[in-house]
Amino acid sequence: MTHPIPTRGRQRRPTKAEINKAMDFVRSQADLGNLDAAALLIGLDASRKAHEDLLEKVLAPVIKGLDK
């Protein structure tokens, strides 16, 4: 029996597990040759130290896509 995933409110931040799942997805897409995913990883790596919150904002659409 499956239970529906509750919808995310506008102000709710993604959990660490959701961020990790999204990053794994982006990495796997980059490994498969997706140039957009590779560019995203390069951009995130370059700006990680300066903008830790950027990860959550950039990965929010990916996380929403994985919830479907």
C-alpha positions in Angstrom: 0.0 0.0 0.0 1.4 3.4 -1.0 0.6 6.7 0.6 0.5 9.9 -1.3 3.4 12.3 -0.9 2.2 15.5 0.8 2.5 18.6 -1.3 5.3 21.0 -0.5 4.2 24.4 0.9 5.7 27.5 -0.7 8.0 28.2 2.2 9.0 24.7 3.1 12.7 24.0 2.4 13.8 20.7 0.9 15.1 18.1 3.3 18.7 16.9 3.1 17.5 13.6 1.7 15.6 15.4 -1.1 18.7 17.4 -1.9 20.9 14.3 -2.0 18.4 12.5 -4.2 18.3 15.4 -6.6 22.1 15.7 -6.7 22.4 11.9 -7.4 19.9 12.4 -10.3 21.9 15.3 -11.7 25.2 13.4 -11.4 23.7 10.3 -13.1 22.4 12.5 -15.9 25.9 14.1 -16.3 27.5 10.6 -16.4 25.1 9.7 -19.2 26.3 12.7 -21.2 23.6 15.3 -20.5 25.4 18.6 -21.1 22.9 20.7 -19.0 23.5 18.5 -16.0 27.3 18.6 -16.4 27.1 22.4 -16.7 24.9 22.6 -13.6 27.5 20.5 -11.6 30.3 22.7 -12.8 28.5 25.9 -11.8 27.4 24.5 -8.4 31.0 23.4 -7.7 32.4 26.8 -8.6 29.9 28.7 -6.4 29.4 26.2 -3.5 31.7 28.0 -1.1 30.2 31.4 -1.8 26.5 30.4 -2.0 25.5 27.4 0.1 21.8 28.2 -0.2 22.1 28.3 -4.0 21.9 24.5 -4.0 18.4 24.5 -2.5 17.1 27.1 -5.0 18.7 25.6 -8.1 17.7 22.0 -7.2 14.1 22.9 -6.2 12.7 22.2 -9.8 14.7 18.9 -9.9 13.3 17.9 -6.6 9.7 18.7 -7.7 10.2 16.6 -10.8 11.4 13.6 -8.8 8.4 13.8 -6.5 6.0 13.1 -9.4 
